[in-house]
Amino acid sequence: MGMEQASLTLVGVMNAFGKSLNDLPHIGDMFAKAAALSQTSVVGMTEAMKTASVVHEQYGASIEDTLTATTLLAKVNITGTAAGTAYRNMLKDLYTPSAEAAKTLKKLGIETKDANGNLREASAIIADLKAKLANFTQGSQTDILGKLFGERGEKEAIQMLTSVGKTWDDLKAKISNSDGFMNDVATQLEMTTKGRFEQAL
């Protein structure tokens, strides 16, 4: 990725998630770490974030949660704008459900808002959904998910259902606690034969 494209991407994400210039190194480290963990490219992660960037303003989703969610999708080869769209659609399905979906959530006893009317974190809602689905047969689970989510949103929901809990928490922690990751990788690259040859030149 060229310097100009990288800079525009970082500033765009900074603005979308209400961060400051002081946060740019941390944002860059999180992007690089997420790309490494998901076995996709930094470009793929930035493309995903472009389509998912509105989730903070609309639903209060954090950059850490957004990167974690898109990393989970990348692990099953859903990358780029498709990943960002899937995450955004899942949140839309949860927080602004159709009449049928709202009725289904009510039957399951799942709340998307807390006692003060604030939106709950998506991972907490999905954890509740996972617990409720355990009481149903596989066929009934499929029917319920079909009522709650659209085709694109369901992709993210399924990935989160399989990972919510320790897997989600561990992945989010690795991405969040990534300060210095880019410098470490740069140092490693400089120590390779190619890196040393370029330094010699």
ZIRAFEN-V198966 format. One record per residue. N is the residue number from 0. SS is DSSP state (h for helix, s for strand, l for the rest). OMEGA is omega in whole degrees, 0 to 359 (NA if undefined). D_LAST is the distance of its C-alpha to the last C-alpha in Angstrom with 2 decimals. Layout:
[[N | SS | OMEGA | D_LAST] [N | SS | OMEGA | D_LAST]]
This chain:
[[0 | l | 179 | 22.89] [1 | l | 182 | 21.88] [2 | h | 181 | 22.17] [3 | h | 180 | 25.39] [4 | h | 179 | 27.05] [5 | h | 181 | 26.21] [6 | h | 180 | 27.63] [7 | h | 180 | 30.73] [8 | h | 181 | 31.33] [9 | h | 180 | 31.19] [10 | h | 178 | 33.45] [11 | h | 178 | 35.80] [12 | h | 178 | 36.20] [13 | h | 180 | 36.62] [14 | h | 184 | 39.47] [15 | h | 183 | 41.04] [16 | l | 174 | 41.36] [17 | l | 179 | 42.35] [18 | l | 180 | 39.33] [19 | l | 179 | 37.87] [20 | h | 179 | 34.47] [21 | h | 182 | 34.29] [22 | h | 187 | 34.41] [23 | h | 178 | 31.29] [24 | h | 180 | 28.92] [25 | h | 178 | 31.65] [26 | h | 179 | 32.18] [27 | h | 178 | 28.50] [28 | h | 180 | 28.61] [29 | h | 178 | 31.85] [30 | h | 182 | 30.56] [31 | h | 181 | 27.54] [32 | h | 179 | 29.87] [33 | h | 179 | 32.52] [34 | h | 180 | 30.18] [35 | h | 181 | 29.03] [36 | h | 184 | 32.67] [37 | h | 182 | 33.94] [38 | l | 172 | 31.35] [39 | l | 183 | 30.93] [40 | l | 175 | 28.13] [41 | h | 178 | 27.77] [42 | h | 179 | 28.70] [43 | h | 179 | 31.83] [44 | h | 180 | 32.79] [45 | h | 177 | 32.44] [46 | h | 178 | 34.59] [47 | h | 182 | 37.15] [48 | h | 179 | 37.24] [49 | h | 182 | 37.84] [50 | h | 180 | 41.12] [51 | h | 189 | 42.01] [52 | l | 182 | 41.32] [53 | l | 186 | 44.99] [54 | h | 179 | 46.20] [55 | h | 181 | 45.80] [56 | h | 184 | 47.97] [57 | h | 189 | 50.47] [58 | h | 178 | 50.77] [59 | l | 180 | 49.01] [60 | l | 180 | 46.44] [61 | l | 177 | 43.56] [62 | h | 178 | 39.88] [63 | h | 178 | 39.76] [64 | h | 182 | 42.64] [65 | h | 178 | 41.22] [66 | h | 178 | 37.86] [67 | h | 181 | 39.79] [68 | h | 181 | 42.08] [69 | h | 175 | 39.41] [70 | h | 177 | 37.47] [71 | h | 180 | 40.70] [72 | h | 181 | 41.01] [73 | h | 179 | 37.46] [74 | l | 177 | 38.32] [75 | l | 173 | 40.92] [76 | l | 171 | 38.71] [77 | l | 189 | 40.15] [78 | l | 175 | 37.17] [79 | h | 183 | 36.25] [80 | h | 179 | 39.17] [81 | h | 179 | 41.62] [82 | h | 180 | 40.91] [83 | h | 179 | 41.25] [84 | h | 180 | 44.43] [85 | h | 179 | 45.90] [86 | h | 180 | 45.49] [87 | h | 180 | 46.89] [88 | h | 178 | 49.81] [89 | h | 179 | 50.62] [90 | h | 178 | 50.93] [91 | h | 179 | 53.06] [92 | h | 181 | 55.30] [93 | h | 189 | 55.74] [94 | h | 175 | 56.35] [95 | l | 187 | 58.17] [96 | l | 173 | 59.90] [97 | l | 180 | 62.29] [98 | h | 180 | 65.98] [99 | h | 180 | 65.86] [100 | h | 179 | 62.75] [101 | h | 178 | 64.26] [102 | h | 180 | 67.43] [103 | h | 178 | 65.51] [104 | h | 180 | 63.62] [105 | h | 179 | 66.95] [106 | h | 181 | 68.56] [107 | h | 181 | 65.76] [108 | l | 182 | 66.11] [109 | l | 180 | 62.49] [110 | l | 177 | 61.83] [111 | l | 178 | 58.80] [112 | s | 177 | 59.79] [113 | l | 184 | 60.68] [114 | l | 181 | 63.98] [115 | l | 179 | 62.73] [116 | l | 179 | 61.79] [117 | l | 179 | 58.02] [118 | s | 176 | 55.90] [119 | l | 177 | 55.06] [120 | l | 182 | 51.57] [121 | h | 181 | 51.10] [122 | h | 178 | 50.16] [123 | h | 179 | 53.49] [124 | h | 180 | 55.42] [125 | h | 177 | 53.79] [126 | h | 177 | 54.62] [127 | h | 180 | 58.23] [128 | h | 179 | 58.21] [129 | h | 180 | 56.90] [130 | h | 180 | 59.73] [131 | h | 183 | 62.33] [132 | h | 181 | 61.15] [133 | l | 181 | 61.64] [134 | l | 184 | 65.37] [135 | l | 175 | 65.27] [136 | l | 181 | 64.97] [137 | h | 179 | 61.83] [138 | h | 179 | 63.69] [139 | h | 178 | 64.81] [140 | h | 179 | 61.32] [141 | h | 179 | 60.04] [142 | h | 181 | 62.85] [143 | h | 180 | 62.12] [144 | h | 178 | 58.41] [145 | h | 178 | 59.38] [146 | h | 184 | 61.68] [147 | h | 189 | 59.18] [148 | l | 172 | 56.02] [149 | l | 185 | 55.09] [150 | h | 182 | 53.06] [151 | h | 180 | 49.64] [152 | h | 182 | 50.55] [153 | h | 180 | 51.89] [154 | h | 179 | 48.49] [155 | h | 182 | 47.16] [156 | h | 181 | 50.52] [157 | h | 178 | 50.54] [158 | h | 179 | 47.07] [159 | h | 179 | 48.11] [160 | h | 181 | 51.42] [161 | h | 187 | 49.74] [162 | h | 186 | 47.28] [163 | l | 185 | 49.20] [164 | l | 185 | 49.82] [165 | h | 181 | 47.56] [166 | h | 179 | 44.95] [167 | h | 183 | 44.70] [168 | h | 180 | 44.72] [169 | h | 180 | 42.02] [170 | h | 179 | 39.71] [171 | h | 180 | 40.36] [172 | h | 179 | 39.70] [173 | h | 180 | 36.31] [174 | h | 183 | 35.27] [175 | h | 183 | 36.90] [176 | l | 187 | 35.50] [177 | l | 182 | 31.83] [178 | l | 180 | 30.56] [179 | l | 184 | 26.99] [180 | h | 181 | 26.35] [181 | h | 179 | 23.41] [182 | h | 179 | 21.67] [183 | h | 179 | 22.39] [184 | h | 179 | 20.95] [185 | h | 179 | 17.73] [186 | h | 179 | 17.46] [187 | h | 180 | 18.26] [188 | h | 180 | 15.65] [189 | h | 182 | 12.89] [190 | l | 177 | 14.44] [191 | l | 179 | 14.31] [192 | h | 180 | 12.41] [193 | h | 181 | 10.67] [194 | h | 180 | 10.02] [195 | h | 178 | 8.67] [196 | h | 179 | 6.31] [197 | h | 178 | 5.13] [198 | h | 181 | 5.43] [199 | h | 178 | 3.81] [200 | l | NA | 0.00]]
